Structure formats: structure tokens, C-alpha cells
Amino acid sequence: MTHHSLQLNQVTRRFTQGGQTLEVLKNIHLHLKKGESVALVGPSGSGKTTLLQICGLLEAPTSGTVKINDQACESLNDFERTILRRQYLGFVYQFHHLLPEFSALENVILPQLINGVTKTKARQQAEVLLGNMGLDHRLHHRPNQLSGGEQQRVAIARALANNPKVLLADEPTGNLDNATGEKVFGEMLALVRNSNLSTLIATHNMDLAGRMDRIVYLKDGVLFP
């Protein structure tokens, strides 16, 4: 048994378009230790989103292996991948993707109900997470009644609702102004560290990246430690 929550070994991703083959990721090795926070930085178009999608089992590599919590993922079918995602992974995107017709509380309760948690437990967990993000007084507000920073806080709470082992975030503060982004990022990092969660965060912001345990660089499809 290793101490890694996420392992990518010799991962390559190629796309063929109009007879041309484009190698987006080249022989990627990435191991995330339990509880480790890693920043993924690189210019636009360097393959960061593709890499995150492969880590999140939303896309399969052309070759190479992905392991989550020591389970090899290449032979899993769609249903098995969905279950693994639901149990072990949390996702935060640049845009919050909250369900507009539901309150903040309901947005964090729903993924838990889908995962088979009772309504009472789901509500308790949602209240704790939203409280930790400083949103006790906004539980019953819908997304359009919340500020950008508050919406992203709800999205982070939702990503953590099912106690994942790995949090994957793609420019999670990219839509926020600097001051708000810095505050939200700090709160997210504190939550992640409290729950001993591994996290991989793609960001353009080197100040934020510097607050994490280590930084990896993706350039022209090659990952540098």
C-alpha cells in the first residue's frame, strides 16, 4: 500500500485532427501524496485542463496509467469510473456551476443524497462546510443572491461534501478579483489541510501557487517537477 492518493505514470494524450496528430501530454509522471497540495502552472494551451480531466477520470489517456487511492483505473467501465469519482474526487471549476434554482445549502446537500447519505446527515455536513467557508448567514440564498466570492465558496463546499480523497481545481479563483480570490483560496487551502486531503490546483497566479506544498510546471505537454 502506497501513501499516494493519485498517481499518473507515463501518461500520454494524443488527438488526431485532419490527419495531424497533436500530442497534448507527453509521458507525464505525477504522484500526489496523501494530504499534499500541489499547484499546476503553465501557459494557456499547455494541457493543464486535459491533465486535470485525466486525473478526474473524465478523459482517458492515450497510453499510461492512472491510479486513485491505489486503484488502477484503465480497465474500469463508465459506471465504475462514475462511482470512483463520486467517492474519491471533488471538483472546483473557474465558474461555480451551482444549480440556480437551489439554495446554497441545497447545492451542498444534493451530491450527498446522490451518494446515498441520509437527508439529516447531508444537511449537517452541508451546514458545517458552509459554516467553515463563513457562509452561516447565507445558507438559504440562491446563487444569484450571492456575490462571486460567495458562489465560489459554495462550489468549494460542494466539492468537499462527500469527503473526497483528492480535490481537483481548475483556476478556482480565476473569475474573482485579486483580494477576494486570495481570501477564498486561503479558506480553501485551510479546509484542505484540515481534512488531510490531496489537492491539485491549476492556477495562473504564482502568489497563490507559492502557498502550496509544491509547484509542478506544464510546458508544451511536458511536466517539470
C-alpha positions as CSV (number, residue, x, y, z in Angstrom):
1,M,0.0,0.0,0.0
2,T,1.5,3.3,-1.0
3,H,0.8,6.7,0.5
4,H,-0.4,8.3,-2.7
5,S,-3.9,9.4,-3.4
6,L,-3.3,10.0,-7.1
7,Q,-0.7,8.5,-9.4
8,L,-0.1,9.2,-13.1
9,N,2.6,7.0,-14.8
10,Q,3.8,7.5,-18.3
11,V,0.5,9.3,-19.3
12,T,0.3,10.5,-22.9
13,R,-2.6,12.1,-24.6
14,R,-2.8,12.5,-28.3
15,F,-5.6,14.0,-30.5
16,T,-5.8,13.4,-34.2
17,Q,-7.3,16.3,-36.3
18,G,-7.4,16.5,-40.0
19,G,-4.7,13.9,-40.4
20,Q,-2.5,15.7,-38.0
21,T,-1.6,14.1,-34.6
22,L,-1.2,16.5,-31.7
23,E,0.5,15.3,-28.6
24,V,-1.0,17.3,-25.8
25,L,0.6,15.4,-22.9
26,K,3.9,13.7,-23.1
27,N,4.9,10.9,-20.8
28,I,3.6,12.5,-17.6
29,H,4.6,11.2,-14.2
30,L,2.7,12.8,-11.2
31,H,2.3,11.4,-7.8
32,L,0.2,13.2,-5.1
33,K,0.9,12.2,-1.6
34,K,-2.0,12.0,0.9
35,G,-2.6,15.5,2.3
36,E,-0.3,17.1,-0.2
37,S,-1.3,20.3,-2.0
38,V,0.3,20.8,-5.5
39,A,0.0,23.8,-7.8
40,L,-0.1,23.1,-11.6
41,V,1.1,26.0,-13.5
42,G,1.8,26.6,-17.2
43,P,0.8,28.9,-20.1
44,S,-2.7,28.7,-21.6
45,G,-2.9,25.8,-24.1
46,S,-0.2,23.9,-22.3
47,G,-2.6,21.0,-21.5
48,K,-3.5,21.8,-17.8
49,T,-7.2,21.2,-18.3
50,T,-6.6,18.0,-20.2
51,L,-4.3,16.8,-17.4
52,L,-6.9,17.6,-14.7
53,Q,-9.6,15.8,-16.7
54,I,-7.4,12.7,-16.9
55,C,-6.8,12.9,-13.1
56,G,-10.6,13.3,-12.7
57,L,-11.4,10.2,-14.9
58,L,-13.3,12.5,-17.2
59,E,-11.0,11.6,-20.1
60,A,-8.9,8.6,-20.7
61,P,-5.2,8.8,-21.5
62,T,-4.0,7.5,-24.9
63,S,-1.4,5.5,-23.0
64,G,-0.1,5.2,-19.5
65,T,-1.8,4.5,-16.1
66,V,-3.9,6.4,-13.6
67,K,-4.4,5.2,-10.0
68,I,-6.7,6.7,-7.5
69,N,-6.3,5.6,-3.9
70,D,-4.2,2.7,-5.2
71,Q,-6.9,1.5,-7.6
72,A,-5.9,1.2,-11.3
73,C,-8.5,3.0,-13.4
74,E,-7.7,2.0,-17.0
75,S,-9.9,-1.2,-17.0
76,L,-12.9,0.4,-15.4
77,N,-16.1,0.9,-17.3
78,D,-18.1,4.2,-17.3
79,F,-20.2,3.2,-14.3
80,E,-17.2,2.1,-12.2
81,R,-15.4,5.4,-13.1
82,T,-18.5,7.4,-12.0
83,I,-18.6,5.6,-8.7
84,L,-14.9,6.2,-8.1
85,R,-15.3,9.8,-9.0
86,R,-18.2,10.2,-6.6
87,Q,-16.4,8.5,-3.7
88,Y,-12.9,9.8,-4.1
89,L,-12.8,13.0,-6.1
90,G,-14.0,16.6,-5.6
91,F,-14.0,19.2,-8.5
92,V,-13.9,23.0,-8.4
93,Y,-14.0,24.9,-11.7
94,Q,-13.3,28.5,-12.6
95,F,-17.1,29.1,-13.0
96,H,-19.1,27.8,-10.0
97,H,-21.7,25.7,-11.9
98,L,-24.2,25.9,-9.0
99,L,-27.8,24.9,-9.6
100,P,-29.5,28.3,-9.9
101,E,-32.9,27.1,-8.5
102,F,-31.5,25.7,-5.3
103,S,-30.2,27.4,-2.2
104,A,-26.5,27.3,-1.1
105,L,-27.4,24.6,1.4
106,E,-29.3,22.5,-1.1
107,N,-26.4,22.8,-3.6
108,V,-24.2,21.1,-1.0
109,I,-26.8,18.6,0.2
110,L,-27.7,17.2,-3.3
111,P,-24.4,15.5,-4.2
112,Q,-24.5,13.7,-0.8
113,L,-28.0,12.4,-1.4
114,I,-26.9,11.1,-4.8
115,N,-24.1,9.3,-2.9
116,G,-26.6,7.6,-0.6
117,V,-26.2,9.8,2.5
118,T,-29.4,10.4,4.6
119,K,-31.0,13.8,4.4
120,T,-30.3,14.6,8.0
121,K,-26.6,13.7,7.8
122,A,-26.3,15.6,4.4
123,R,-27.8,18.7,5.9
124,Q,-25.4,18.6,8.9
125,Q,-22.4,18.1,6.7
126,A,-23.5,21.0,4.4
127,E,-24.1,23.3,7.3
128,V,-20.6,22.5,8.8
129,L,-18.8,23.0,5.4
130,L,-20.7,26.3,4.6
131,G,-20.0,27.5,8.1
132,N,-16.3,26.8,7.6
133,M,-16.4,28.9,4.5
134,G,-18.0,31.8,6.5
135,L,-21.5,31.4,5.0
136,D,-23.6,30.6,8.0
137,H,-25.8,33.6,7.2
138,R,-26.2,32.8,3.5
139,L,-27.4,29.1,3.7
140,H,-30.9,29.8,2.2
141,H,-29.8,32.3,-0.5
142,R,-29.8,31.1,-4.2
143,P,-26.7,31.6,-6.3
144,N,-28.0,34.8,-8.0
145,Q,-28.3,36.4,-4.5
146,L,-24.7,35.7,-3.7
147,S,-21.5,37.6,-4.6
148,G,-18.9,35.9,-6.9
149,G,-16.7,35.1,-3.9
150,E,-19.7,33.6,-2.0
151,Q,-20.7,31.5,-5.0
152,Q,-17.2,30.1,-5.3
153,R,-17.2,29.3,-1.6
154,V,-20.4,27.3,-2.0
155,A,-18.8,25.5,-5.0
156,I,-15.8,24.5,-2.8
157,A,-18.1,23.3,0.0
158,R,-20.0,21.2,-2.6
159,A,-16.7,19.7,-3.9
160,L,-15.9,18.6,-0.4
161,A,-19.4,17.4,0.5
162,N,-18.7,13.7,0.1
163,N,-15.3,13.8,1.9
164,P,-13.2,13.1,-1.2
165,K,-9.6,11.9,-1.1
166,V,-8.5,14.2,-3.9
167,L,-9.6,17.8,-4.8
168,L,-9.0,18.9,-8.4
169,A,-9.4,22.6,-9.1
170,D,-9.1,24.4,-12.4
171,E,-8.4,28.1,-11.9
172,P,-10.8,28.2,-8.9
173,T,-10.2,31.9,-8.3
174,G,-9.9,32.9,-12.0
175,N,-13.2,34.7,-12.0
176,L,-12.7,36.7,-8.8
177,D,-10.9,40.0,-8.2
178,N,-7.4,39.6,-6.5
179,A,-8.4,40.4,-2.9
180,T,-11.5,38.1,-3.0
181,G,-9.5,35.4,-4.8
182,E,-6.8,35.4,-2.3
183,K,-9.2,35.1,0.6
184,V,-11.2,32.3,-1.0
185,F,-8.0,30.5,-1.9
186,G,-6.7,30.8,1.7
187,E,-10.0,29.4,3.1
188,M,-9.9,26.5,0.6
189,L,-6.3,25.6,1.5
190,A,-7.2,25.7,5.2
191,L,-10.1,23.3,4.7
192,V,-8.0,21.0,2.5
193,R,-5.2,20.9,5.1
194,N,-7.7,20.3,8.0
195,S,-9.1,17.3,6.2
196,N,-5.7,15.9,5.1
197,L,-6.9,16.0,1.5
198,S,-4.6,15.8,-1.5
199,T,-5.2,18.7,-3.9
200,L,-4.1,19.6,-7.4
201,I,-4.9,23.2,-8.4
202,A,-4.3,24.6,-11.8
203,T,-3.6,28.4,-11.4
204,H,-2.0,31.3,-13.3
205,N,-1.4,33.1,-10.0
206,M,2.1,32.4,-8.8
207,D,1.5,34.1,-5.4
208,L,-1.3,31.6,-4.8
209,A,0.8,28.7,-6.2
210,G,3.6,29.6,-3.8
211,R,1.3,28.9,-0.8
212,M,1.0,25.3,-1.7
213,D,3.4,22.4,-0.8
214,R,5.0,22.3,-4.2
215,I,4.6,23.5,-7.8
216,V,4.8,21.5,-11.0
217,Y,5.1,23.2,-14.4
218,L,3.5,22.0,-17.6
219,K,5.0,23.4,-20.8
220,D,4.4,22.0,-24.3
221,G,2.9,18.9,-22.8
222,V,5.9,18.1,-20.6
223,L,5.6,18.2,-16.8
224,F,8.5,19.6,-14.8
225,P,8.8,19.0,-11.1
